[in-house]
């Protein structure tokens, strides 16, 4: 099996200084294998490293990061086939999450699972979103 690691370019406006996390924690932003793009969990940390305060802004940033990874692979959000989001205090924040999601994610909708968790990697993070996209040309 061959695979390709997607690298976030230095100077990315979307990821900014947070791109260092990939090296610091030893993981890839995304990996392409067998016609699919597996995108690591994305969070609501602004490009300057500050965690957004609201669930709506965190959700928008996380989705914009996914969108940027897809763009680097000449894809867009319509290529998503499966998404899982992890939520701190899911019942308290679901409305704000849905508001941002509905504004950004349009049909055709991917499958999407929402999972409540007690916490994420950094205090203040309220949502983390991981995704899988499919390439239109499955030979990639």
GIFEN-V205552 format. One record per helix or strand. SS is the DSSP state (hx for helix, st for strand). FROM is the first residue (numbers start at 1). TO is the last residue. If there is no record, write none. Layout:
# GIFEN-V205552
[[SS	FROM	TO] [SS	FROM	TO]]
This chain:
# GIFEN-V205552
[[st	3	6] [hx	16	25] [st	30	33] [st	36	43] [st	45	45] [st	51	51] [hx	55	72] [hx	77	79] [st	80	88] [hx	90	104] [st	111	117] [st	127	134]]
